[in-house]
């Protein structure tokens, strides 16, 4: 079967359109998860459907949930929480406990050295802290 014909059959089962409701979003998410669960076996048409669903879902979620990027301090606090760390555990990143406190409370800006050490400490891109 040609990829074009197969794709037409797939979208006959799941008509593609701009998502406007939570119910439609959940339906598309369920299909996306089903495709994802068998990723290695997907045909080209199914991978094209997957990509299309991902774009539609992302568009809906951007408009609906209005998510914003975390601030550098929020990112540090979330990483600390995820790694079960306390402020004192970051003394290797910050010069002293008081510097750590000032940075985490927004009273002092992160320096380039702080960003480099945070990136290394948490094994994440320095961009997380910019």
Secondary structure in CASP SS format (residue, H / E / C, confidence):
PFRMAT SS
TARGET T0000
AUTHOR 0000-0000-0000
METHOD secondary structure of the structure
MODEL  1
X C 1.00
X C 1.00
X H 1.00
X H 1.00
X H 1.00
X H 1.00
X H 1.00
X H 1.00
X H 1.00
X H 1.00
X H 1.00
X H 1.00
X H 1.00
X C 1.00
X C 1.00
X C 1.00
X C 1.00
X C 1.00
X C 1.00
X C 1.00
X C 1.00
X H 1.00
X H 1.00
X H 1.00
X H 1.00
X H 1.00
X H 1.00
X H 1.00
X H 1.00
X H 1.00
X H 1.00
X H 1.00
X H 1.00
X H 1.00
X H 1.00
X H 1.00
X H 1.00
X C 1.00
X H 1.00
X H 1.00
X H 1.00
X C 1.00
X C 1.00
X H 1.00
X H 1.00
X H 1.00
X H 1.00
X H 1.00
X H 1.00
X H 1.00
X H 1.00
X H 1.00
X H 1.00
X H 1.00
X H 1.00
X H 1.00
X H 1.00
X H 1.00
X H 1.00
X H 1.00
X H 1.00
X H 1.00
X H 1.00
X H 1.00
X H 1.00
X C 1.00
X C 1.00
X C 1.00
X C 1.00
X C 1.00
X C 1.00
X H 1.00
X H 1.00
X H 1.00
X H 1.00
X H 1.00
X H 1.00
X H 1.00
X H 1.00
X H 1.00
X H 1.00
X H 1.00
X C 1.00
X C 1.00
X C 1.00
X C 1.00
X H 1.00
X H 1.00
X H 1.00
X H 1.00
X C 1.00
X C 1.00
X C 1.00
X C 1.00
X C 1.00
X C 1.00
X H 1.00
X H 1.00
X H 1.00
X H 1.00
X H 1.00
X H 1.00
X H 1.00
X H 1.00
X C 1.00
X C 1.00
X C 1.00
X C 1.00
X C 1.00
X C 1.00
X C 1.00
X H 1.00
X H 1.00
X H 1.00
X H 1.00
X H 1.00
X H 1.00
X H 1.00
X H 1.00
X H 1.00
X H 1.00
X H 1.00
X C 1.00
X C 1.00
X C 1.00
X H 1.00
X H 1.00
X H 1.00
X H 1.00
X C 1.00
END
